[in-house]
Amino acid sequence: MASSQAAFTVDLNNQPEYQRILEGKPQTHGMRSGRVYLEPGKACGQHSTKNHEELLVFLTGQGELALGNGDRLAVGAGKVAYIPPETLHDVQNTGTGPLSYIYCVAPAAE
């Protein structure tokens, strides 16, 4: 399948704030992405992947990935987490410094 999109790069900023990276169509075929920055004790807020799958790539800090089924996974710098479709989840900073990560969300293929 030929793509009408061209390859490109995005510079990550070093600011203590959310940064949108990919916005979905028409920029991509449906993938969305951003960099999340959480201060100690903060969380992104529980939400669902709905019919999407999600990849989290942790850049700094340490935290916890809480899943809707009650599971809790340790996350932090150097870790990658996969979240399947229809999964409630939340990321909380449990460390003493900032927790930052990149998320990539894409429609799940049947």
Secondary structure, 3 states (H helix, E strand, C coil): CCCCCCCCCCCCCCCCCCEEEEECCCCCCCCEEEEEEECCCCECCCEECCCEEEEEEEEECEEEEEECCCCEEEEECCCEEEECCCCEEEEEECCCCCEEEEEEEEECCC
